[in-house]
Amino acid sequence: MTLDFSTTIAGVRFKNPIFTASGCAASGKELSQFFPLKELGAVVTKSIMLKARSGRPTPRMAETPSGMLNSIGLQGPGIDAFIEEDLAWLQTQSCDVIVSIAGETVDEYGALARRLRGQRGIKAIEVNISCPNVANRGQVFSCDPVTARAAIEAVRINLGGEFPIIAKLSPDVTDIVAIAREVIEAGADGLALINTLLGMVINPKTLRPHLAGKTGGLSGPAIRPVAVRAIFQVRERFPSVAIVGMGGVVHGEDALELVAAGADAVSIGTASFGNPMSVIEIRDRLSTLIQDHGFTRFSDAVGVAHER
Amino acid sequence: MRQINKAARHTTGRLLSIRKVGTYFHLVLQAEGIAEGAKPGNFIALSVGGDQSSMLLHRVFAIYRSRQDPSHGAVIELIVARSGKGSDWLVAQSEGTLLKITGPLGTSFPLPADPVNVAIVGGGYGAAPLFDLADHLKARGCRVDAIIGAATSSKVFAPLEGKRTVNSVTVTTDDGSAGIQGRVTDVLPEIITRQRIDLIYSCGPMAMLRAVDDIARSLSIPHQVSVEEAMACGVGICMTCVLPMMRGDKVKMVRTCIEGPVIDGEEIAWDEVAR
């Protein structure tokens, strides 16, 4: 009995359901020395902005119980250098690529989408409307139904239907189902659930926030139950929307939890920091577990927790 | 500009021995496939806490020495200071423990082509990788003078075999419990003049590196520093270990796990380094 481990996200087939998480694999080159990138379902790039950005000052990181806070602030080369160098390199790796984008304004989201039209080797666009590391918390597009809708509409109009749109949402909202509804209505083909939660650590010696940026995004197993809950709630309300799940997956068992809650694919983020082979180890373990449960197709396990 | 650590491998290695050296711990790890390619200045990353650990992030350590052991093959030696829960766990492990190791990582100390006069300046456990470097420098005919500083005598890392390698060792401690009371920078200018130092290598706390670089710049002596920034991954994907560095006429936040830890002192934008 062989397992059909493929998955379909918004009409696009991926050979397996394990992806990198945006911001946790740069643009793939660093992990490619440990395994061929084509072993993954997809490489999801760091979120690319219109212009080069140096990010926030240090310290940018604090380890927390079963997790970490980061306040990188979307450091990156900007879309032009990304297309010229990173995307060009990824196109030589025979791997499937999802490009993540982040804008500071609605217009920037549109401009980023326009810039990606006609680029080869892209399977989908992740629209990061939920990065917590911006100077003004009011700029977290996905925390407000109006701005969430506007950002996704700008991408949809400018992308011209060329690639599926995956909207990455923040769990830092009262009702994530309501935000999901807005972005689906605005044209999102899939959802990435969840981005980090906003957190803070105070240094016990200095009695000041440990991070230079004061607040940071909390990731790792500490947030996994939040991810499982968000995926479950959104899947329950939208049975047919594609969901890429993420949030503290370190072992194959964790990935299966997200799949059972309703994730069509699972992204691995923080786990790669402590073990660059995590993605491969999780992929292999998930495949075994799904077969142990008697499934012959991965897709049959998606959302199984909703059955009575 | 380096983009990745080309020689890096991920493997499981055995802790062969662990013993206390002053307030530090000397660890010997079996590291097949990693130790062979390691150069002085490189570092490794370890996972801590076991498979169900609540500590997810890599712990990074400068390589003290890498060598071929007659009975255990390729081994890496580390000098570990207890600095938190991760290192507490590590130094509590017994011989035989299996550890996930990634390395060798980062840049190495560039070696001079000619037999020049070199000063190595180490602060605390930062002295460890400098003794391995000294071996390589001596093999090239360099004169090597070591200046080793620490807060107090139990934090001075100056092993006997290391002391034998170098031409002289000057120890400084803040409290005067060993060597000369004061800082490494109190004795460095005199040694530079007396030994006609052509080149300086340093490794230790950021404030010490900066003070040494001030002296090196004022005397126009090339200075290679090995920095220690907080890292989550060590392999270039987390973007937390960045340091402001001069790139052309601009300051850029550069990953010290890829373009460091060994950096030309002249490239660091010290005024923008977080304190």
Interface residues (C-beta under 8 A of the other chain):
Chain A: G23 C24 A25 A26 K29 E30 L31 S32 Q33 F34 S54 G55 P57 T58 P59 R60 M61 E63 P65 S66 G67 M68 N70 I72 Q75 A212 G220 P221 V250 T270 A271 S272 F273 G274 N275 P276 M277
Chain B: Q3 I4 N5 K6 A8 R9 H10 S47 S54 M55 L56 L57 H58 G86 K100 T102 E229 A230 A232 C233 V235 G236 I237 C238 M239 T240 V242 L243 V251 K252 M253 I258 A274
